[in-house]
Amino acid sequence: MAASDTRVGRIMVAVDESEESMYALQWAVDNLLKQKEHEQIIVMHAEAPAVSKLALAGHAAAYAGHHVPDIAGRIGNHITQRVLSRARDICEKHKVSIEIKVVTGEARYAICEAANTLKVDLLVVGTHGHGAVRRAVSGSVSEHSTRHCKCPVLVVKKPHH
């Protein structure tokens, strides 16, 4: 099959608060949607579970006592809203309609689960370009996605200038 015959149906782009993920979304809009027929683009964000958010709450968590989950939830919601707002802005500039999916869970697992459940044809993720040691310690969402998603995964690296 020639490259020009290839069609990508459902595209999902995973986004977080990083510039790399927003670059991946911008790249997908610029390079995939204008060249291919598509049904829709899904913008997916994995919200950290409440236990992970406690670290984000910092000193407030130490003093909040029984209010910690509430504070953690507000912090997570604020981050999610900011991420989705940036993603909407990118897509609206290009008149691209989007479907938004927000799931709770550790990003690397949540992204693969969403991609597999939604049966997307292509998953687009950004990469931070961390070295082997950091990837070994903290794990890599893009690495995990390429190994565990059932669909093809396109990893977009933001050029360093």
MDTraj code that builds the backbone (N, CA, C; nanometers):
import mdtraj as md
import numpy as np

residues = "MET ALA ALA SER ASP THR ARG VAL GLY ARG ILE MET VAL ALA VAL ASP GLU SER GLU GLU SER MET TYR ALA LEU GLN TRP ALA VAL ASP ASN LEU LEU LYS GLN LYS GLU HIS GLU GLN ILE ILE VAL MET HIS ALA GLU ALA PRO ALA VAL SER LYS LEU ALA LEU ALA GLY HIS ALA ALA ALA TYR ALA GLY HIS HIS VAL PRO ASP ILE ALA GLY ARG ILE GLY ASN HIS ILE THR GLN ARG VAL LEU SER ARG ALA ARG ASP ILE CYS GLU LYS HIS LYS VAL SER ILE GLU ILE LYS VAL VAL THR GLY GLU ALA ARG TYR ALA ILE CYS GLU ALA ALA ASN THR LEU LYS VAL ASP LEU LEU VAL VAL GLY THR HIS GLY HIS GLY ALA VAL ARG ARG ALA VAL SER GLY SER VAL SER GLU HIS SER THR ARG HIS CYS LYS CYS PRO VAL LEU VAL VAL LYS LYS PRO HIS HIS".split()
xyz = np.array([
    [0.0851, -0.1172, 0.0000],
    [0.0000, 0.0000, 0.0000],
    [0.0897, 0.1236, 0.0000],
    [0.0616, 0.2154, -0.0875],
    [0.1397, 0.3397, -0.0954],
    [0.1071, 0.4291, 0.0222],
    [0.2030, 0.5126, 0.0590],
    [0.1844, 0.6029, 0.1737],
    [0.0638, 0.6936, 0.1542],
    [0.0359, 0.7341, 0.0315],
    [-0.0759, 0.8252, 0.0068],
    [-0.2108, 0.7575, 0.0281],
    [-0.2115, 0.6221, 0.0312],
    [-0.3361, 0.5494, 0.0544],
    [-0.3670, 0.5315, 0.2018],
    [-0.2719, 0.5641, 0.2867],
    [-0.2890, 0.5433, 0.4290],
    [-0.3885, 0.6444, 0.4855],
    [-0.4818, 0.5938, 0.5628],
    [-0.5798, 0.6812, 0.6269],
    [-0.5706, 0.6634, 0.7764],
    [-0.5787, 0.7733, 0.8469],
    [-0.5833, 0.7694, 0.9922],
    [-0.7227, 0.8148, 1.0311],
    [-0.7933, 0.7298, 1.1013],
    [-0.9294, 0.7639, 1.1426],
    [-0.9297, 0.8441, 1.2704],
    [-0.9377, 0.7754, 1.3817],
    [-0.9454, 0.8413, 1.5117],
    [-0.8048, 0.8647, 1.5660],
    [-0.7752, 0.9900, 1.5896],
    [-0.6450, 1.0291, 1.6438],
    [-0.6659, 1.0782, 1.7856],
    [-0.5837, 1.0267, 1.8773],
    [-0.5867, 1.0747, 2.0152],
    [-0.4508, 1.1350, 2.0472],
    [-0.4534, 1.2551, 2.1049],
    [-0.3306, 1.3216, 2.1479],
    [-0.3369, 1.3351, 2.2990],
    [-0.2348, 1.2814, 2.3660],
    [-0.2272, 1.2904, 2.5118],
    [-0.1580, 1.4215, 2.5487],
    [-0.2208, 1.4983, 2.6373],
    [-0.1640, 1.6271, 2.6774],
    [-0.1526, 1.6358, 2.8290],
    [-0.0528, 1.7121, 2.8725],
    [-0.0367, 1.7464, 3.0130],
    [0.0103, 1.8910, 3.0181],
    [0.0625, 1.9343, 3.1318],
    [0.1006, 2.0746, 3.1438],
    [0.2334, 2.1080, 3.0772],
    [0.2994, 2.0106, 3.0183],
    [0.4310, 2.0338, 2.9587],
    [0.4223, 2.0998, 2.8211],
    [0.5253, 2.1746, 2.7896],
    [0.5359, 2.2351, 2.6564],
    [0.5485, 2.1270, 2.5502],
    [0.6127, 2.0153, 2.5859],
    [0.6322, 1.9071, 2.4906],
    [0.5001, 1.8459, 2.4448],
    [0.4059, 1.8314, 2.5362],
    [0.2773, 1.7737, 2.4967],
    [0.1972, 1.8722, 2.4110],
    [0.2051, 2.0007, 2.4437],
    [0.1356, 2.1004, 2.3622],
    [0.1990, 2.1102, 2.2237],
    [0.3302, 2.0945, 2.2179],
    [0.3980, 2.0916, 2.0880],
    [0.3494, 1.9707, 2.0066],
    [0.3339, 1.8553, 2.0715],
    [0.2855, 1.7356, 2.0024],
    [0.1443, 1.7578, 1.9477],
    [0.0590, 1.8245, 2.0259],
    [-0.0760, 1.8557, 1.9783],
    [-0.0700, 1.9491, 1.8590],
    [0.0096, 2.0539, 1.8705],
    [0.0249, 2.1484, 1.7592],
    [0.0782, 2.0767, 1.6350],
    [0.1759, 1.9897, 1.6534],
    [0.2339, 1.9150, 1.5420],
    [0.1281, 1.8267, 1.4762],
    [0.0484, 1.7595, 1.5567],
    [-0.0564, 1.6727, 1.5028],
    [-0.1577, 1.7522, 1.4217],
    [-0.1990, 1.8664, 1.4745],
    [-0.2953, 1.9509, 1.4033],
    [-0.2348, 1.9996, 1.2715],
    [-0.1112, 2.0435, 1.2756],
    [-0.0454, 2.0967, 1.1558],
    [-0.0149, 1.9899, 1.0514],
    [0.0240, 1.8713, 1.0951],
    [0.0765, 1.7721, 1.0019],
    [-0.0137, 1.6535, 0.9727],
    [-0.0988, 1.6185, 1.0632],
    [-0.1837, 1.5021, 1.0404],
    [-0.3221, 1.5391, 0.9906],
    [-0.3814, 1.6381, 1.0519],
    [-0.5204, 1.6683, 1.0214],
    [-0.5384, 1.7373, 0.8874],
    [-0.4394, 1.8106, 0.8435],
    [-0.4512, 1.8786, 0.7151],
    [-0.4220, 1.7844, 0.5984],
    [-0.3529, 1.6756, 0.6257],
    [-0.3122, 1.5847, 0.5191],
    [-0.3988, 1.4595, 0.5107],
    [-0.4674, 1.4275, 0.6155],
    [-0.5444, 1.3032, 0.6196],
    [-0.6908, 1.3320, 0.6462],
    [-0.7748, 1.2451, 0.5931],
    [-0.9148, 1.2526, 0.6320],
    [-0.9246, 1.1953, 0.7719],
    [-0.9999, 1.2606, 0.8552],
    [-1.0130, 1.2129, 0.9918],
    [-1.1566, 1.2292, 1.0389],
    [-1.1950, 1.1438, 1.1294],
    [-1.3280, 1.1528, 1.1873],
    [-1.3290, 1.2562, 1.2988],
    [-1.2269, 1.2513, 1.3819],
    [-1.2201, 1.3440, 1.4944],
    [-1.0837, 1.3330, 1.5595],
    [-1.0515, 1.4320, 1.6390],
    [-0.9309, 1.4255, 1.7203],
    [-0.9760, 1.4225, 1.8650],
    [-0.9160, 1.3325, 1.9402],
    [-0.9473, 1.3210, 2.0820],
    [-0.8294, 1.3785, 2.1593],
    [-0.8570, 1.4753, 2.2446],
    [-0.7546, 1.5313, 2.3324],
    [-0.7758, 1.4668, 2.4677],
    [-0.6727, 1.3960, 2.5145],
    [-0.6835, 1.3183, 2.6371],
    [-0.5879, 1.3712, 2.7418],
    [-0.6374, 1.3843, 2.8649],
    [-0.5536, 1.4275, 2.9766],
    [-0.5724, 1.3296, 3.0914],
    [-0.4616, 1.2844, 3.1478],
    [-0.4663, 1.1951, 3.2642],
    [-0.4427, 1.2781, 3.3891],
    [-0.5436, 1.2836, 3.4721],
    [-0.5337, 1.3553, 3.5984],
    [-0.4701, 1.2623, 3.7012],
    [-0.3741, 1.3137, 3.7753],
    [-0.3080, 1.2323, 3.8770],
    [-0.4082, 1.1906, 3.9838],
    [-0.3958, 1.0672, 4.0339],
    [-0.4847, 1.0252, 4.1427],
    [-0.4619, 1.1105, 4.2675],
    [-0.5591, 1.1159, 4.3576],
    [-0.5520, 1.2005, 4.4771],
    [-0.4252, 1.1763, 4.5580],
    [-0.3794, 1.0525, 4.5661],
    [-0.2589, 1.0230, 4.6434],
    [-0.1390, 1.0971, 4.5847],
    [-0.1296, 1.1008, 4.4522],
    [-0.0202, 1.1725, 4.3876],
    [-0.0340, 1.3228, 4.4043],
    [-0.1564, 1.3710, 4.4118],
    [-0.1798, 1.5146, 4.4249],
    [-0.1365, 1.5674, 4.5606],
    [-0.1306, 1.4795, 4.6593],
    [-0.0920, 1.5254, 4.7926],
    [0.0460, 1.5891, 4.7899],
    [0.1340, 1.5359, 4.7095],
    [0.2676, 1.5949, 4.6982],
    [0.2598, 1.7333, 4.6361],
    [0.1623, 1.7534, 4.5475],
    [0.1454, 1.8846, 4.4847],
    [0.0967, 1.9890, 4.5847],
    [0.0243, 1.9441, 4.6864],
    [-0.0328, 2.0376, 4.7820],
    [0.0729, 2.0974, 4.8746],
    [0.1885, 2.0339, 4.8830],
    [0.3010, 2.0873, 4.9596],
    [0.2673, 2.1153, 5.1038],
    [0.3032, 2.2336, 5.1497],
    [0.2819, 2.2701, 5.2890],
    [0.1344, 2.2729, 5.3267],
    [0.0494, 2.3059, 5.2330],
    [-0.0934, 2.3099, 5.2639],
    [-0.1404, 2.1734, 5.3127],
    [-0.0853, 2.0662, 5.2564],
    [-0.1245, 1.9315, 5.2975],
    [-0.0845, 1.9055, 5.4415],
    [0.0272, 1.9581, 5.4842],
    [0.0753, 1.9347, 5.6201],
    [-0.0156, 2.0002, 5.7230],
    [-0.0824, 2.1075, 5.6869],
    [-0.1648, 2.1821, 5.7822],
    [-0.3144, 2.1584, 5.7642],
    [-0.3525, 2.0968, 5.6525],
    [-0.4944, 2.0883, 5.6217],
    [-0.5654, 1.9727, 5.6899],
    [-0.4936, 1.8751, 5.7396],
    [-0.5573, 1.7623, 5.8075],
    [-0.6571, 1.6914, 5.7197],
    [-0.7823, 1.6855, 5.7648],
    [-0.8847, 1.6113, 5.6915],
    [-0.9268, 1.6811, 5.5616],
    [-0.8780, 1.7997, 5.5348],
    [-0.9134, 1.8719, 5.4126],
    [-0.8166, 1.8447, 5.2981],
    [-0.7167, 1.7621, 5.3214],
    [-0.6156, 1.7353, 5.2183],
    [-0.6766, 1.6854, 5.0880],
    [-0.7669, 1.5858, 5.0884],
    [-0.8222, 1.5412, 4.9606],
    [-0.8939, 1.6536, 4.8853],
    [-0.9617, 1.7418, 4.9583],
    [-1.0308, 1.8531, 4.8951],
    [-0.9314, 1.9481, 4.8282],
    [-0.8228, 1.9811, 4.8980],
    [-0.7195, 2.0689, 4.8416],
    [-0.6547, 2.0017, 4.7214],
    [-0.6224, 1.8746, 4.7352],
    [-0.5603, 1.8010, 4.6254],
    [-0.6525, 1.7993, 4.5046],
    [-0.7816, 1.7813, 4.5264],
    [-0.8776, 1.7806, 4.4160],
    [-0.8842, 1.9145, 4.3451],
    [-0.8811, 2.0236, 4.4219],
    [-0.8850, 2.1571, 4.3605],
    [-0.7590, 2.1830, 4.2797],
    [-0.6432, 2.1394, 4.3313],
    [-0.5181, 2.1594, 4.2578],
    [-0.5221, 2.0816, 4.1273],
    [-0.5647, 1.9558, 4.1340],
    [-0.5734, 1.8733, 4.0135],
    [-0.6711, 1.9300, 3.9132],
    [-0.7859, 1.9779, 3.9607],
    [-0.8866, 2.0354, 3.8726],
    [-0.8333, 2.1617, 3.8051],
    [-0.7602, 2.2436, 3.8805],
    [-0.7032, 2.3659, 3.8242],
    [-0.6026, 2.3319, 3.7137],
    [-0.5182, 2.2347, 3.7382],
    [-0.4204, 2.1925, 3.6370],
    [-0.4925, 2.1396, 3.5141],
    [-0.5912, 2.0543, 3.5341],
    [-0.6671, 1.9977, 3.4222],
    [-0.7322, 2.1072, 3.3396],
    [-0.7967, 2.2030, 3.4060],
    [-0.8629, 2.3109, 3.3327],
    [-0.7630, 2.3949, 3.2530],
    [-0.6471, 2.4207, 3.3110],
    [-0.5438, 2.4978, 3.2414],
    [-0.4919, 2.4211, 3.1190],
    [-0.4676, 2.2922, 3.1350],
    [-0.4193, 2.2090, 3.0243],
    [-0.5221, 2.2056, 2.9122],
    [-0.6468, 2.1809, 2.9477],
    [-0.7516, 2.1713, 2.8457],
    [-0.7779, 2.3043, 2.7771],
    [-0.7639, 2.4122, 2.8493],
    [-0.7803, 2.5450, 2.7901],
    [-0.6739, 2.5693, 2.6831],
    [-0.5506, 2.5351, 2.7149],
    [-0.4417, 2.5505, 2.6171],
    [-0.4661, 2.4620, 2.4951],
    [-0.5115, 2.3390, 2.5179],
    [-0.5378, 2.2468, 2.4072],
    [-0.6519, 2.2988, 2.3191],
    [-0.7579, 2.3491, 2.3830],
    [-0.8705, 2.4056, 2.3059],
    [-0.8241, 2.5237, 2.2206],
    [-0.7400, 2.6097, 2.2776],
    [-0.6901, 2.7259, 2.2033],
    [-0.6153, 2.6825, 2.0780],
    [-0.5294, 2.5828, 2.0908],
    [-0.4531, 2.5332, 1.9757],
    [-0.5475, 2.4821, 1.8681],
    [-0.6456, 2.4032, 1.9081],
    [-0.7371, 2.3431, 1.8110],
    [-0.8333, 2.4451, 1.7497],
    [-0.8803, 2.5390, 1.8306],
    [-0.9726, 2.6401, 1.7790],
    [-0.9072, 2.7291, 1.6749],
    [-0.7776, 2.7602, 1.6922],
    [-0.7062, 2.8420, 1.5925],
    [-0.7084, 2.7771, 1.4550],
    [-0.7122, 2.6444, 1.4525],
    [-0.7099, 2.5710, 1.3265],
    [-0.8472, 2.5157, 1.2881],
    [-0.9483, 2.5579, 1.3637],
    [-1.0862, 2.5152, 1.3382],
    [-1.0996, 2.3627, 1.3389],
    [-1.0307, 2.3006, 1.4347],
    [-1.0360, 2.1561, 1.4513],
    [-1.1313, 2.1244, 1.5650],
    [-1.2305, 2.0389, 1.5373],
    [-1.3206, 1.9999, 1.6458],
    [-1.2547, 1.8879, 1.7256],
    [-1.2787, 1.8912, 1.8556],
    [-1.2141, 1.7938, 1.9427],
    [-1.3156, 1.7284, 2.0349],
    [-1.2793, 1.6108, 2.0777],
    [-1.3505, 1.5416, 2.1844],
    [-1.2517, 1.5368, 2.2996],
    [-1.2953, 1.5726, 2.4180],
    [-1.2056, 1.5756, 2.5336],
    [-1.2337, 1.4561, 2.6238],
    [-1.1270, 1.3885, 2.6619],
    [-1.1358, 1.2765, 2.7559],
    [-1.0422, 1.3060, 2.8723],
    [-1.0959, 1.3072, 2.9920],
    [-1.0154, 1.3234, 3.1129],
    [-1.0346, 1.1969, 3.1949],
    [-0.9227, 1.1349, 3.2287],
    [-0.9273, 1.0144, 3.3108],
    [-0.8371, 1.0341, 3.4312],
    [-0.8625, 0.9582, 3.5349],
    [-0.7800, 0.9651, 3.6546],
    [-0.6909, 0.8426, 3.6595],
    [-0.5636, 0.8674, 3.6808],
    [-0.4694, 0.7575, 3.6912],
    [-0.3304, 0.8024, 3.6528],
    [-0.2336, 0.7166, 3.6794],
    [-0.0966, 0.7466, 3.6398],
    [-0.0925, 0.7536, 3.4873],
    [-0.0331, 0.8584, 3.4344],
    [-0.0412, 0.8904, 3.2915],
    [-0.0082, 0.7726, 3.2010],
    [0.1043, 0.7055, 3.2262],
    [0.1456, 0.6011, 3.1314],
    [0.0418, 0.4901, 3.1206],
    [-0.0234, 0.4553, 3.2308],
    [-0.1243, 0.3502, 3.2267],
    [-0.2568, 0.4022, 3.1732],
    [-0.2949, 0.5216, 3.2168],
    [-0.4233, 0.5794, 3.1766],
    [-0.4289, 0.6070, 3.0269],
    [-0.3182, 0.6531, 2.9702],
    [-0.3149, 0.6841, 2.8274],
    [-0.3345, 0.5570, 2.7459],
    [-0.2615, 0.4530, 2.7795],
    [-0.2754, 0.3267, 2.7061],
    [-0.4150, 0.2676, 2.7218],
    [-0.4664, 0.2717, 2.8425],
    [-0.6007, 0.2180, 2.8645],
    [-0.7039, 0.2940, 2.7814],
    [-0.6931, 0.4268, 2.7798],
    [-0.7875, 0.5081, 2.7013],
    [-0.7730, 0.4792, 2.5520],
    [-0.6495, 0.4741, 2.5031],
    [-0.6266, 0.4473, 2.3605],
    [-0.6830, 0.3112, 2.3214],
    [-0.6611, 0.2112, 2.4059],
    [-0.7107, 0.0761, 2.3766],
    [-0.8624, 0.0680, 2.3879],
    [-0.9187, 0.1308, 2.4904],
    [-1.0635, 0.1275, 2.5099],
    [-1.1373, 0.2020, 2.3992],
    [-1.0845, 0.3170, 2.3604],
    [-1.1485, 0.3987, 2.2571],
    [-1.1195, 0.3485, 2.1159],
    [-1.0285, 0.2517, 2.1059],
    [-0.9906, 0.1927, 1.9769],
    [-0.9477, 0.3007, 1.8769],
    [-0.8576, 0.3870, 1.9227],
    [-0.8077, 0.4910, 1.8333],
    [-0.7147, 0.4288, 1.7295],
    [-0.7021, 0.4963, 1.6171],
    [-0.6162, 0.4480, 1.5096],
    [-0.4731, 0.4947, 1.5253],
    [-0.4529, 0.6046, 1.5996],
    [-0.3191, 0.6592, 1.6203],
    [-0.3169, 0.7364, 1.7506],
    [-0.2147, 0.7117, 1.8300],
    [-0.1916, 0.7875, 1.9526],
    [-0.0707, 0.8765, 1.9293],
    [-0.0837, 1.0040, 1.9627],
    [0.0269, 1.0990, 1.9517],
    [0.0641, 1.1436, 2.0923],
    [0.1927, 1.1312, 2.1253],
    [0.2433, 1.1755, 2.2554],
    [0.3692, 1.2571, 2.2342],
    [0.3925, 1.3504, 2.3234],
    [0.5168, 1.4257, 2.3222],
    [0.6197, 1.3537, 2.4071],
    [0.7427, 1.3970, 2.3952],
    [0.8481, 1.3394, 2.4778],
    [0.9330, 1.4501, 2.5357],
    [0.9768, 1.4288, 2.6585],
    [1.0626, 1.5252, 2.7256],
    [1.2075, 1.5084, 2.6849],
    [1.2409, 1.3932, 2.6289],
    [1.3778, 1.3680, 2.5864],
    [1.4739, 1.3466, 2.7018],
    [1.4232, 1.2934, 2.8143],
    [1.5109, 1.2657, 2.9287],
    [1.6068, 1.1531, 2.8959],
    [1.7159, 1.1489, 2.9661],
    [1.8163, 1.0450, 2.9466],
    [1.7724, 0.9115, 3.0027],
    [1.8552, 0.8105, 2.9786],
    [1.8241, 0.6732, 3.0184],
    [1.8084, 0.6581, 3.1695],
    [1.8902, 0.7268, 3.2469],
    [1.8830, 0.7132, 3.3932],
    [1.7503, 0.7665, 3.4444],
    [1.7119, 0.8848, 3.4003],
    [1.5855, 0.9426, 3.4472],
    [1.4665, 0.8582, 3.4027],
    [1.4719, 0.8073, 3.2785],
    [1.3636, 0.7210, 3.2313],
    [1.3545, 0.5951, 3.3168],
    [1.4696, 0.5402, 3.3551],
    [1.4709, 0.4177, 3.4360],
    [1.4103, 0.4421, 3.5733],
    [1.4347, 0.5603, 3.6294],
    [1.3843, 0.5918, 3.7628],
    [1.2367, 0.6294, 3.7599],
    [1.2008, 0.7238, 3.6742],
    [1.0635, 0.7752, 3.6758],
    [0.9738, 0.7132, 3.5704],
    [1.0304, 0.6424, 3.4754],
    [0.9505, 0.5838, 3.3694],
    [0.9229, 0.6850, 3.2611],
    [0.8938, 0.6369, 3.1452],
    [0.8665, 0.7232, 3.0309],
    [0.7292, 0.6910, 2.9763],
    [0.6454, 0.7924, 2.9679],
    [0.5110, 0.7733, 2.9142],
    [0.5191, 0.7305, 2.7684],
    [0.6050, 0.7958, 2.6907],
    [0.6145, 0.7613, 2.5493],
    [0.6673, 0.6195, 2.5302],
    [0.7666, 0.5824, 2.6084],
    [0.8223, 0.4463, 2.6013],
    [0.7161, 0.3425, 2.6367],
    [0.6444, 0.3668, 2.7452],
    [0.5391, 0.2744, 2.7879],
    [0.4306, 0.2638, 2.6805],
    [0.3943, 0.3776, 2.6221],
    [0.2889, 0.3792, 2.5205],
    [0.3271, 0.2971, 2.3983],
    [0.4522, 0.3113, 2.3538],
    [0.4937, 0.2367, 2.2347],
    [0.4940, 0.0858, 2.2605],
    [0.5127, 0.0467, 2.3842],
    [0.5165, -0.0964, 2.4170],
    [0.3786, -0.1563, 2.4470],
    [0.2860, -0.0754, 2.4987],
    [0.1622, -0.1330, 2.5508],
    [0.0344, -0.0908, 2.4800],
    [0.0384, 0.0068, 2.3933],
    [-0.0827, 0.0451, 2.3208],
    [-0.1010, -0.0474, 2.2002],
    [-0.2248, -0.0782, 2.1710],
    [-0.2541, -0.1667, 2.0583],
    [-0.2456, -0.0940, 1.9246],
    [-0.2566, 0.0371, 1.9274],
    [-0.2526, 0.1162, 1.8044],
    [-0.1101, 0.1682, 1.7794],
    [-0.0837, 0.2168, 1.6587],
    [0.0451, 0.2828, 1.6358],
    [0.0572, 0.4065, 1.7249],
    [0.1796, 0.4341, 1.7677],
    [0.2076, 0.5486, 1.8543],
    [0.3100, 0.6366, 1.7842],
    [0.2777, 0.7642, 1.7722],
    [0.3696, 0.8615, 1.7137],
    [0.4246, 0.9461, 1.8275],
    [0.5561, 0.9412, 1.8460],
    [0.6208, 1.0187, 1.9509],
    [0.6804, 1.1433, 1.8848],
    [0.6371, 1.2597, 1.9310],
    [0.6803, 1.3867, 1.8725],
    [0.7779, 1.4537, 1.9696],
    [0.8950, 1.4839, 1.9200],
    [0.9966, 1.5499, 2.0021],
    [1.0060, 1.6974, 1.9621],
    [0.9964, 1.7832, 2.0612],
    [1.0072, 1.9267, 2.0378],
    [1.1536, 1.9601, 2.0094],
    [1.1796, 2.0288, 1.8985],
    [1.3195, 2.0631, 1.8681],
    [1.3742, 2.1613, 1.9704],
    [1.5013, 2.1451, 2.0039],
    [1.5668, 2.2360, 2.0967],
    [1.6452, 2.3383, 2.0150],
    [1.6173, 2.4654, 2.0420],
    [1.6837, 2.5715, 1.9651],
    [1.7881, 2.6362, 2.0495],
])
top = md.Topology()
chain = top.add_chain()
for i, resn in enumerate(residues, 1):
    res = top.add_residue(resn, chain, resSeq=i)
    for name in ("N", "CA", "C"):
        top.add_atom(name, md.element.get_by_symbol(name[0]), res)
traj = md.Trajectory(xyz[None], top)
